[in-house]
Amino acid sequence: MLSVVVFVALLGIFGGCSAGLNITAEPGQDVILRCEDPGNNKIILLEWSKKDLVKKKMFVIRNGRPLPADQHESFKNRVYLLQSDMKDGDLSVVLKNVTVNDTGTYECRVLQQDDPLGSPLKLISSINLQVSPPGKDDEDGVKDGTSRGLLGLIVLPVLVVVLVLVLWIYRKKSRGSPAESSDKQMDEL
């Protein structure tokens, strides 16, 4: 029973880590927006979008070819695939020379060859990009160059180790050692 509780607790802890990646950058830097297709199927349509853009997208590829007509003006000549052949399902893009206006949430969506006709694009990754000048706080009061995601990657394993140790000590004490049990029985006689 205790192992089930530990499993559910760990599942809850690690399940919260998949909500989206946070990236912090300074104006003028190039950033990589990561997206990997776990199925590694043939991609018919790759669409990178920014949530606050209505009609145009950040980057679109159909049947292996970029569609510049579908790209928002602010991203022209600034976005390219990290691996032009999308080898091993790597659909990541590089956003060059970021500005404060690039701050926002980016989504990577795909339509694969095996998807049924008329299927909606599948969300593969969501990334929150925060671009602010060096030394300036972002909206959460976090200084540039630090990321809550990185902090979570450090704190989370420590918490897991502490939890496992506490549960191990608890189980050991609740079972008691065989020597203690026999000493108690001898005292009773």
Order of alpha helices (4+ residues) and beta strands (2+ residues): alpha-beta-beta-beta-beta-beta-beta-beta-beta-beta-alpha-alpha
